[in-house]
């Protein structure tokens, strides 16, 4: 959920055991708004590599729909990230990819995840399973986010202020992984240590 159409405010929590979070959501009366779905995300960069270096997100996502997203100007307070976000649904994933490449953008990274979405007291709570770990994202206004963190017992979880791409790139460097993208196939046989 967004507190403004073009503003995203969220916290990302490292949550290794999503079953515990799911149980807490059910106990708190959360509503399942979108069952577990596979997402494929293409993250684009400018030809000179400056979009990703500046923290600008230009992403094409495919799950049950196809969406093109632009994000920038992140600010962080108490582990909660707020930033400009504009997103539009498009009808054809492959054609949008061609358009972006013809406009001069290059594919910077592919990342995959499974996502389950709940609604809880004015916040959207998503359970994300990535090739390198599990996370809970809570989006809404700051009060709704902090309320959900408390109700779900997630206060002790580490708040991650980077994007999933940032986390992947740091992990890849730290572990010396020889993988280009953050896909489940790339991580087969990779032992990811505690983050």
C-alpha positions as a Markdown table, in Angstrom:
| # | Residue | x | y | z |
|---|---|---|---|---|
| 1 | Unk | 0.0 | 0.0 | 0.0 |
| 2 | Unk | 1.2 | 3.5 | -0.7 |
| 3 | Unk | 0.5 | 6.5 | 1.4 |
| 4 | Unk | 0.7 | 8.6 | -1.8 |
| 5 | Unk | 0.3 | 7.4 | -5.4 |
| 6 | Unk | 3.9 | 8.2 | -6.3 |
| 7 | Unk | 5.6 | 7.6 | -2.9 |
| 8 | Unk | 6.7 | 4.2 | -1.6 |
| 9 | Unk | 7.4 | 3.8 | 2.1 |
| 10 | Unk | 8.6 | 0.4 | 3.3 |
| 11 | Unk | 10.8 | -1.6 | 5.6 |
| 12 | Unk | 12.6 | -4.8 | 4.5 |
| 13 | Unk | 13.3 | -7.3 | 7.3 |
| 14 | Unk | 15.6 | -10.3 | 7.0 |
| 15 | Unk | 13.2 | -13.1 | 8.1 |
| 16 | Unk | 14.9 | -16.5 | 7.6 |
| 17 | Unk | 11.8 | -18.5 | 8.8 |
| 18 | Unk | 8.8 | -17.2 | 6.9 |
| 19 | Unk | 6.5 | -19.9 | 8.4 |
| 20 | Unk | 6.8 | -18.0 | 11.7 |
| 21 | Unk | 5.8 | -14.7 | 10.0 |
| 22 | Unk | 2.9 | -16.5 | 8.2 |
| 23 | Unk | 1.7 | -17.9 | 11.5 |
| 24 | Unk | 1.9 | -14.4 | 13.1 |
| 25 | Unk | 0.0 | -12.9 | 10.2 |
| 26 | Unk | -2.8 | -15.5 | 10.5 |
| 27 | Unk | -3.0 | -15.0 | 14.3 |
| 28 | Unk | -3.3 | -11.2 | 13.8 |
| 29 | Unk | -6.2 | -11.6 | 11.3 |
| 30 | Unk | -4.3 | -10.5 | 8.2 |
| 31 | Unk | -6.0 | -11.1 | 4.9 |
| 32 | Unk | -4.2 | -13.0 | 2.2 |
| 33 | Unk | -4.6 | -10.6 | -0.8 |
| 34 | Unk | -2.3 | -12.4 | -3.3 |
| 35 | Unk | -1.2 | -16.1 | -3.0 |
| 36 | Unk | 2.4 | -17.1 | -3.6 |
| 37 | Unk | 3.5 | -16.2 | -7.1 |
| 38 | Unk | 6.7 | -16.4 | -9.0 |
| 39 | Unk | 8.2 | -13.1 | -10.1 |
| 40 | Unk | 10.8 | -12.5 | -12.8 |
| 41 | Unk | 12.4 | -9.0 | -12.7 |
| 42 | Unk | 14.7 | -7.4 | -15.2 |
| 43 | Unk | 16.7 | -4.4 | -13.9 |
| 44 | Unk | 17.9 | -2.0 | -16.5 |
| 45 | Unk | 20.8 | 0.4 | -16.5 |
| 46 | Unk | 22.0 | 3.2 | -18.8 |
| 47 | Unk | 24.7 | 2.5 | -21.3 |
| 48 | Unk | 27.3 | 4.1 | -19.0 |
| 49 | Unk | 26.1 | 2.3 | -15.9 |
| 50 | Unk | 25.0 | 5.4 | -14.0 |
| 51 | Unk | 21.4 | 4.4 | -13.2 |
| 52 | Unk | 22.2 | 1.6 | -10.9 |
| 53 | Unk | 25.2 | 3.4 | -9.5 |
| 54 | Unk | 22.9 | 6.3 | -8.4 |
| 55 | Unk | 20.4 | 3.9 | -6.9 |
| 56 | Unk | 17.8 | 4.5 | -9.6 |
| 57 | Unk | 15.6 | 1.5 | -10.3 |
| 58 | Unk | 14.2 | 0.9 | -13.8 |
| 59 | Unk | 12.6 | -2.5 | -13.6 |
| 60 | Unk | 10.4 | -4.7 | -15.8 |
| 61 | Unk | 8.5 | -7.3 | -13.6 |
| 62 | Unk | 6.4 | -10.2 | -14.7 |
| 63 | Unk | 4.2 | -12.2 | -12.3 |
| 64 | Unk | 0.5 | -12.5 | -13.1 |
| 65 | Unk | 0.8 | -9.1 | -14.7 |
| 66 | Unk | 3.6 | -7.1 | -16.4 |
| 67 | Unk | 4.7 | -3.8 | -14.8 |
| 68 | Unk | 7.3 | -1.2 | -15.6 |
| 69 | Unk | 8.6 | 0.6 | -12.5 |
| 70 | Unk | 10.9 | 3.6 | -11.9 |
| 71 | Unk | 12.2 | 4.5 | -8.4 |
| 72 | Unk | 14.6 | 7.1 | -7.2 |
| 73 | Unk | 15.4 | 9.6 | -4.4 |
| 74 | Unk | 15.5 | 7.2 | -1.5 |
| 75 | Unk | 15.6 | 8.6 | 2.1 |
| 76 | Unk | 16.1 | 6.4 | 5.1 |
| 77 | Unk | 15.0 | 6.9 | 8.7 |
| 78 | Unk | 15.0 | 4.1 | 11.3 |
| 79 | Unk | 15.5 | 1.5 | 8.6 |
| 80 | Unk | 12.3 | 2.6 | 6.8 |
| 81 | Unk | 12.9 | 3.6 | 3.2 |
| 82 | Unk | 10.8 | 6.3 | 1.4 |
| 83 | Unk | 11.2 | 7.1 | -2.3 |
| 84 | Unk | 9.5 | 8.2 | -5.4 |
| 85 | Unk | 7.9 | 5.3 | -7.3 |
| 86 | Unk | 6.0 | 5.4 | -10.6 |
| 87 | Unk | 4.6 | 2.1 | -11.9 |
| 88 | Unk | 2.5 | 1.2 | -14.9 |
| 89 | Unk | 1.1 | -2.0 | -16.2 |
| 90 | Unk | 2.0 | -3.0 | -19.7 |
| 91 | Unk | 0.5 | -5.6 | -21.9 |
| 92 | Unk | 3.6 | -7.4 | -23.2 |
| 93 | Unk | 6.8 | -8.3 | -21.3 |
| 94 | Unk | 8.9 | -9.2 | -24.3 |
| 95 | Unk | 7.9 | -6.1 | -26.4 |
| 96 | Unk | 8.5 | -3.8 | -23.4 |
| 97 | Unk | 12.0 | -5.3 | -23.1 |
| 98 | Unk | 12.7 | -4.6 | -26.7 |
| 99 | Unk | 11.5 | -1.0 | -26.4 |
| 100 | Unk | 13.7 | -0.4 | -23.4 |
| 101 | Unk | 16.8 | -1.8 | -25.2 |
| 102 | Unk | 16.0 | 0.2 | -28.3 |
| 103 | Unk | 15.9 | 3.3 | -26.2 |
| 104 | Unk | 19.5 | 2.5 | -25.2 |
| 105 | Unk | 19.0 | 0.8 | -21.8 |
| 106 | Unk | 20.9 | -2.4 | -21.2 |
| 107 | Unk | 20.0 | -5.3 | -19.0 |
| 108 | Unk | 21.9 | -4.8 | -15.7 |
| 109 | Unk | 20.5 | -7.8 | -13.8 |
| 110 | Unk | 17.8 | -10.5 | -13.6 |
| 111 | Unk | 16.5 | -11.4 | -10.3 |
| 112 | Unk | 13.7 | -13.9 | -9.3 |
| 113 | Unk | 11.6 | -14.4 | -6.2 |
| 114 | Unk | 8.4 | -15.9 | -4.9 |
| 115 | Unk | 6.1 | -13.4 | -3.2 |
| 116 | Unk | 3.0 | -13.9 | -1.0 |
| 117 | Unk | 1.0 | -10.7 | -0.1 |
| 118 | Unk | -1.2 | -10.0 | 2.9 |
| 119 | Unk | -3.1 | -6.9 | 4.2 |
| 120 | Unk | -2.8 | -6.1 | 7.9 |
| 121 | Unk | -4.3 | -3.0 | 9.5 |
| 122 | Unk | -3.4 | -0.4 | 6.8 |
| 123 | Unk | -0.2 | -2.1 | 5.7 |
| 124 | Unk | 0.8 | -4.4 | 2.9 |
| 125 | Unk | 2.9 | -7.3 | 4.2 |
| 126 | Unk | 4.8 | -9.4 | 1.7 |
| 127 | Unk | 6.8 | -12.6 | 2.3 |
| 128 | Unk | 9.6 | -12.7 | -0.2 |
| 129 | Unk | 11.7 | -15.8 | -1.0 |
| 130 | Unk | 14.8 | -15.0 | -3.0 |
| 131 | Unk | 17.6 | -17.4 | -4.0 |
| 132 | Unk | 19.8 | -16.0 | -1.2 |
| 133 | Unk | 17.3 | -15.7 | 1.6 |
| 134 | Unk | 13.8 | -14.8 | 2.9 |
| 135 | Unk | 12.5 | -11.3 | 3.8 |
| 136 | Unk | 9.4 | -9.6 | 5.0 |
| 137 | Unk | 8.5 | -6.3 | 3.4 |
| 138 | Unk | 6.0 | -4.0 | 5.1 |
| 139 | Unk | 4.6 | -1.1 | 3.1 |
| 140 | Unk | 2.3 | 1.7 | 4.3 |
| 141 | Unk | 2.7 | 4.9 | 6.3 |
| 142 | Unk | 5.3 | 4.8 | 9.1 |
| 143 | Unk | 2.8 | 4.2 | 11.9 |
| 144 | Unk | 1.2 | 1.3 | 10.0 |
| 145 | Unk | 4.7 | -0.2 | 9.3 |
| 146 | Unk | 5.8 | 0.1 | 13.0 |
| 147 | Unk | 2.5 | -1.3 | 14.2 |
| 148 | Unk | 2.8 | -4.4 | 11.9 |
| 149 | Unk | 6.5 | -4.9 | 12.9 |
| 150 | Unk | 5.3 | -5.0 | 16.6 |
| 151 | Unk | 2.2 | -7.2 | 16.0 |
| 152 | Unk | 4.2 | -9.7 | 14.0 |
| 153 | Unk | 7.0 | -9.9 | 16.5 |
| 154 | Unk | 9.6 | -8.7 | 13.9 |
| 155 | Unk | 11.3 | -6.1 | 16.1 |
| 156 | Unk | 14.4 | -8.2 | 16.4 |
| 157 | Unk | 14.8 | -8.7 | 12.7 |
| 158 | Unk | 17.5 | -6.9 | 10.8 |
| 159 | Unk | 16.2 | -4.0 | 8.7 |
| 160 | Unk | 17.7 | -4.0 | 5.3 |
| 161 | Unk | 17.9 | -0.6 | 3.6 |
| 162 | Unk | 19.2 | -1.8 | 0.3 |
| 163 | Unk | 17.2 | -3.2 | -2.6 |
| 164 | Unk | 17.3 | -6.9 | -3.3 |
| 165 | Unk | 19.7 | -6.1 | -6.1 |
| 166 | Unk | 22.0 | -4.2 | -3.7 |
| 167 | Unk | 21.9 | -7.1 | -1.2 |
| 168 | Unk | 22.7 | -9.6 | -4.0 |
| 169 | Unk | 25.6 | -7.6 | -5.3 |
| 170 | Unk | 27.1 | -7.2 | -1.9 |
| 171 | Unk | 26.6 | -10.9 | -1.1 |
| 172 | Unk | 28.1 | -11.9 | -4.5 |
| 173 | Unk | 31.2 | -9.9 | -3.8 |
| 174 | Unk | 31.6 | -11.0 | -0.2 |
| 175 | Unk | 31.3 | -14.7 | -1.1 |
| 176 | Unk | 33.2 | -14.4 | -4.4 |
| 177 | Unk | 30.2 | -16.0 | -6.2 |
| 178 | Unk | 30.7 | -16.6 | -9.9 |
| 179 | Unk | 27.0 | -15.8 | -10.8 |
| 180 | Unk | 25.7 | -13.1 | -13.1 |
| 181 | Unk | 22.1 | -12.9 | -12.0 |
| 182 | Unk | 20.1 | -13.6 | -8.9 |
| 183 | Unk | 18.1 | -16.5 | -10.2 |
| 184 | Unk | 17.2 | -19.8 | -8.5 |
| 185 | Unk | 19.1 | -21.7 | -11.1 |
| 186 | Unk | 22.3 | -19.7 | -10.5 |
| 187 | Unk | 22.1 | -20.5 | -6.8 |
| 188 | Unk | 21.7 | -24.3 | -7.1 |
| 189 | Unk | 24.5 | -25.7 | -4.9 |
| 190 | Unk | 25.5 | -22.4 | -3.5 |
| 191 | Unk | 25.7 | -22.4 | 0.3 |
| 192 | Unk | 24.7 | -18.9 | 1.4 |
| 193 | Unk | 25.9 | -18.1 | 4.9 |
| 194 | Unk | 24.0 | -16.1 | 7.4 |
| 195 | Unk | 23.6 | -12.6 | 6.1 |
